[in-house]
Amino acid sequence: MTIETNFLNCAAEKLAELCPRIETCLGKLTADQIWMRGTENQNAVGNLVLHLNGNVRQWILSGIGGAPNARDRDQEFAARGGMEPEALGRLLRKTMDEALAIIRSLPPERLTEEIIIQGYDGTVLKAIFHVVEHFSGHTAQIIFITKMVTGQDLGFYSHLSGKPHSNAGKTA
């Protein structure tokens, strides 16, 4: 396996691992909890899911895959409700399934291709790396908010402590 193929596989595996963790969080929160904010300077879980959806669509589906870019980034943060947890989960899952298909089928020689996304010059490799890092950071925020609101251990790492654990968050 080449380093390029290994990178593509690792990127897809990490994104495939993180999406179910967000879905688990959405399943533990009510609609009110998903849209609550401590202050106007904070983002609700719903905003973070919309933002991740928009980011992945723009950077992977459009920037790498060639789909039209119809992102309204400001609206991702302006939303104050309107979507139930299940609908947010379906939206993110659909986008992630499409993005994972692109990453998994990407010819490794495209990794060095120069592209411009959201006004940033870079390569396909850099775009994928950005999405994985960005998705990971916001997933951690969603997990933290969920733990804080519910007081629950979500069990993503319980297998490391010998406690019974669910498949939540395992690579899809």
N, C-alpha and C positions, 0 to 999 in steps of 0.2 A: 504494500500500500504506500502510495506517495504521501508526502507531507501535505500536499494540496487536497488529496482525497480525505486524508485524516482530518484536516481542518474542517472540510465541509461536513463530514460525518459528526464530528464533535459539536459543531454549531447546531446542526439539526437535532442531535440528541439533547443538548442543553435546552433548547427552546421547547422540545417535546416534553421535557421533564417539568419545565416551569409552568406551562399552560394549565395542566391539571391542578397545580397548586393554587392558581388563581380561581379555577372552577370550584375547588374545595372551599376556598374562602367565600366565594359568592353563595355557596350552598349553606353557609353557616350564618349569613347576615340577612336581616330583613331589608326590604326596600328602603325603609327610613334610615337604617344603619348604613346602607350603601351610599346614600346621598348626604349623610351628615358631615359637617365640617366643624372643627373647633373654632376657627376664625376664617375670615374671608381670604387670608393668606395661605390657607391650607387647601389641599385637594381632597375631595371625597374619593372613596374607592371607585365609585361610578365614573368619575372624571379620569382617574388613572387607567381604568379599563378602556374607556373611549380613546384616551391618548395613546395607549399601547396599540390599539387597533389601527388608529390613524398612522402612527409611526411605521408599523410593519407594512401596512398597505403602501405607504409612500416610498419607503426605502427598499423593500423586497419586491412586492408585486409590481410597482410602477418603475422604480429606479433600476431594478435588475431584470424583472420579468417583462417590462414593456407595456403594462396595463396603463390606461389613462390615470392621471393623478387628479383626483377630485377632493383632496383633503382640505378640511376647514379646521386648522389647528386651534384657532381661537375658540371655536364652538366646543371643542373637546373639554376645555376648561370652564366655559361659561355655563354648561348644562347644570341644572339644579334638580334634575329628576327626569321622569318621563320614560325610563326603561326599568323594567323589573330585573331582578338578579338573573333569572333564567334567560331572558332576552340578551342581556349583556354577555352571558356565558356563551350563548349560541353565536353571537356576533364575533366574539374573539376566537372561538373554536373554528369557525368557517375561515376567517382570515389566516389563522395559524396553519390550518390544513393546506391552504393554497400556498402559503409561504414555504412550508416544509417541503411540499412537492417541488417547488422551484429550486430550493437549496439542494435537495437530494438528487435532482436531475441535472444540476449545473455542470457543464464541462469544466474540469479544473483549469483549463487554459484561459477561461474567462476571468479568473481571479485577479489577473493583472490588468484587465481592461479598465481604462480611464472612464469615469462617469461623473456627472454632476447631479447631486440630489440636494434639494432644499437650499440651493446656492453654494453647497460645499463641493469642492473638487476632491476626488479621491479615486479609489479603485473599488472593484466589486468586493474584494477581500475586506477592505476597510469598511464598506457599507454593511457587510454581514457581521463583522466584528462589532460595529456600532450597535446594531440591532440586538445582538446577544447581550452586550453590556447594558444597554438601555432597558431591555426587557427584564433582565436580572435585578437591576436596581429598583425598578418600580414594583416588581413582584415582591421584593423584600418589604417595601412600604406597605403593600396590601396585606401581607402576612402579619406585619407588626400591628396594623390597625385592627385586623381581625382578632388577633390575640388580646389586644387591649380592650376591645369592645365586648368580646365574648368571655374572656378569662379562660379560654380553653387552650390546651396544648393540642396543636393540630396533628401531631403524630408523624411528621415528615421524617424525623430521625429517631423514632423510638426503637427501631431495629438495632441501633448502636448501643442502647442501654439494656437490651435484653427484654424490654417490654414488648407485648404483642403490638404489631403494627399493621396498618391497612396498606393497600396499594396506592393510596392517595399520594400523588406526587412522583410516582415511579415513572420511568421513561415509558411513553406511550408506544 
